[in-house]
Amino acid sequence: MAVDPQILQFYQRLAEQFGALPLPEDAAAQRARFEAIAAVSARPDPDGVEVSDLSVPLAGRTLDAIVFRPKGVATPRLLVWFHGGGWVVGAPRTTHRMLAALMAQDTGCAVMSVDYRLAPEHPFPVPADDARDALAYLAEQRVHLGFDPDFLAVGGDSAGGHLAVQAAQGARPGLVNAQFLLYPVTTPAFGSESYNAFAQGPGLTRDEMRWYWEKYIGADALAKPLAEQDPRIFLMARTPATTPPDTVVIVAAHDVLRDDGLQYADYLVQHGAQVITIEASGMTHAFARIQFEAERAREWMRRAAHAFVGMISGE
């Protein structure tokens, strides 16, 4: 199936407004461009969600977070969220605000979107450490913060999905009950079928993804064979010590990262996890951030949320 017409129309409007989008030259320029493009699709927070700020004190630093809590749920389950943006761009309050707010509305979970530090100013392992430490801290604070003390989920979109998975892998066994992953990055390699099919996008290109990886881990680390990669970089490098959490993985059919997500889903199944895999036809990378630009994008995210709720509720 072809790319959804409304998504193609959206990309056409972006091209008309912003002109050609060459590869970024530096992180600051990329962040500014990313923020400007995201602002095109910005919407007010949903009426059914309360929004508040939270400081996350960790050893040697304090991270900010924004909490999206569904109204009318006394003790919601907690979903700790890490935004995408190639570990380099993106912010919970702006570029990924709508995604997290709609996630809270659609799942009935409180979504805690953590503002981790970004590469290249803070390269690997800093963002990964921030994600792991934030997850552990928020798990300890569930009762104090008014969340269900018996449940913890972690999730993220794109590079945020990568951070979420490695955070869950580093948590004590049984702490994380579920994962919700949107078109996650899982592998520092660029030769999959989806990378070849969608190397020029739309939404994300192979060259852009390579640029992000280099900013995050450096060119030398990226050049290593997969067998030599740190398991916090190549998420399927090791056999898990325990059964991984139940997981919803949603991938976009027209995305260089499609096979990253599908391969990780297979890895989870091989190691005993319950997995729901959704391949969103007609969708491109980052479609969850443009749900009000394309009706089918919104519908796919509703389906994914419904699947997640069913999974964590045992339905």
N, C-alpha and C positions, 0 to 999 in steps of 0.2 A: 504494500500500500504506500502511496505517496505521502509526502509531508502534508499535514493538515493545512488547508488553504488559509485559514485565519492566522496561523503561525507564519506562513510565508508572507502574508500581507503585513504582519507586524514587523518582520525583518525588513520589508521594503520601506516601511515608514521610518524605521531607524536609519536605513541607508540614506534616505532623503534628508533626514534631520541632522545626522552626524557625518555624512559623507562616508568615504571608504574607511575601513577600520584596519589599518596596517598592524603588524605585530608590535606590541608595546616595546618601547625602548627602555623604560625604567619602571620601577614599582609605583612611584608616585603618580606618574602619568597614567598608568593602568588603573590605579584606584580612582582617580578623578573621572576617567572615562566610564568606569564601571558604575560609579555613583550616579553620573548624569544619565546613563541609559536606564538604570533601575528606577530613577525618579519618574520616567515616562509612565511606568506601570504602577506607581504608588497609589494606594487607596487608604481611606480611614480604617482604623481598627474595627473589627466586627462588633456589633452591639452586644453579642452574647459573651464577650471576653473582657475580663478585667486585666489591666496591664500595670505592672509595678516594677521598680528597679530593685536590684539586690547586689550587694558587694560580696565577693567570694574570697575571703582571706586565705591565702596559701603561704607556704614557707617562702619568704623573701619577696613576695609580690601579692598584690590584690587585683583580682580580675573583676570586671563588671559583668552583670548578667541582666537580662530582661525577662520577666515572668509573665506568661500569658495563661491566665487561670479562667476556666469556663465558669460562667455565672451559674449559680444554683447547684453546684456540686460541693458539698460540705468538705469532703476529704478526698480530693482527686488523686489519681495515680500520677506519678511524676515521670515525664519524658525529658531527659536531658538532651539538648540539641546543640550540634555544632554546625555552623553555617558553611556553605561552600565558598568557592572563590580561589581555588588553586593554592590554598595556604598563604596567599599573597594579598588578596583583595576581599571585600565584603565586610559587612557589619550587621550585628543583630538589630540595631535601631533603625536602619535605613534599608539597605539592599535586600535583606532577608526578613524584614519585619512581617510583611504580609504572609509569607510562607508559614512562619511559626504561629502567627495568630490564627490562621485558617486551620492549621494542624490542631490547635487546642479546641477550636470550635467543632471540628469534624470528629475528633477522637474522644472528647470529654476528658482528656488528660491535661494536666498543667504542663505546659511546655516551657522549660527553662533554657533560654538561648544564651550561651556563654560566649563572651567576647575574648577569645584567646589571642595571644600575641602572634603577629604575622611575620612571615619571611618577606624579603631577605634580611631585614634588620634582626629578626629572630629566627634563624634557620633551624632545621631539625637538629636536636630533638625538642626544641623549646615548645612549639605548638602541641606536640604529642605529650610532653610532660604536663602542660597546662590542662589538656583534656583529661588525662588520667587523674591528676590531682583534684581537679574540679569535680569529676565524677565521684571520687571517694569522699570528698568533703560534703557534697550535696546528699549523698547516701546517708551520711551520719546525721544530717540536719533535717531529715524528712519529718520527724515528729514535730520539731520546733517550728518548722515552716508550714505545718498544717497539711502535709501530704500523707497519703497512705503509707504506713511504715513497712508494709509487707510486699511492696512492689516497687521495682525500679526498671525503667527502660532507658535506652540510649539510642540516639539516632543522628542522622546528618544527611546533607545533600552534597554529592560530588566529593570534593576533598574533605568536607565535613563528615561524610560517611566514613572515609578512611580514618579520620581521627576518632570517630565513635567506635569503630571496630577495634582499633588497637587499644583504646581505653578499656573496653570490655574485656579484651584478652588479658590486660594487666590487672584487672580487678580480682578480688578474692573469689574463689569458686562459689557459685550460687548467688552472688550479689546482684547480678544483672539478670532480670527475668526475660527481657525481650529486646530486640533490635528493630528499628524502622529505618531502612536505608533507601535513599533516593539516588538513582544513578551513581553509585559509589565508585570512587577510585580504589582499586585494590592491587594493581600491578604496575611496577615501573618499567613497562615495555610497550612497544608501539607497533607490533606486527600482527595483531589479531585481525580477524576478518572484518570486524566493525571499524577498526582503525583504518584499514585499507579502503573500505567502502565509503566512509564518511570523512576522509582525511581533510577535505576542504569545508567541512561543516554541512549545513548551517548550525549555528549555536555554539560550536566549539570545534576547533581544528586540531589536527595532529601537532602542528608546529606550536600552537598555543599551549597545548598540554605538555609538550616537551619543555617549553619555556618555564611553565609553572614548576615542573619537577626539578629543573635545574636551580631555580630560585630557592626551592625548599631543601633539597639534599645536596646540591652541588653537582657539577658535571662529572667529577671523578667517581662519586658514588653511583650516579646514574649509569655510568659505563660498565659497572660490574655485572657479571652474569647473575641471573636470578638466584642460582644456587648459593651465591655468596652474599646475598642481600640480608640486611638486618630484618628480622621478622616484624619489626615495627614499621618497616617500609614496604616489604613484600608480604602481604597479610596472610598468604597461604604457604609460607616458607616452612612451617612446622606442623606436626600433628598436634592438635590441641590436647592439653593434659586432661581436660574434662569435656563433657558434652557442651557444645556452644549453646547460647540462648536461642529460643525460638525467634524467628526472624521473618519480616516481610522485606523483600527486595523488589523494588520497582525500577525498571530500566526503560529508556526511551528507544524505540525501534530505530530511529535515525540519529544515532549518537556514537561517536568514537568510543565512548566508555560502555557501550552496551555489553560487550563481551566481558569486561571487567566484572560487572555485576552478575552476569550469568555464571561465570566461572566461580565466583565466590559462593553463589547459591549452591552450585554443585558440590563445592568443598564442604559446606555446612551439612548438606544431606549425607555425604559420605561419612561424616563424623557424628551422625545421629541426631542432628537438630531437626526440629519441625520447621519447614520453610514454605512460605508462600511467595512464589515468583510471579510478577506481573510484568509483561512486556507491553508497553503502551504504544499501540500502533498509531502512526501518524505524528508521533511526538519527537521533538529534538531535545538536545541537552538543555537543562535548566527550565523545562516547561513548567515546573511547579512554581516558579517565580512570576509567571505571566498568566495566571489562571483566569484573570478577567480580560485578557486579550484574546483568548481562544476557548470556546465553550467546551471543547473536548478535553482540553487540559484540565479544566475544573472538574469535569466528570471523572477523568482518570484519577485525580487526587481524592475525590470522594470515594471511589472504589477502593483505593489503597487504604484509606482511613477505615473504611468499613471492614476490610480484611484484617487490619491490625486489631480493631476492637473485637472482632470475632475470635481472633487467635488468643488474645490475652484474657478473654472472658470464657474460654473453653467451649465456644459455640461451634 
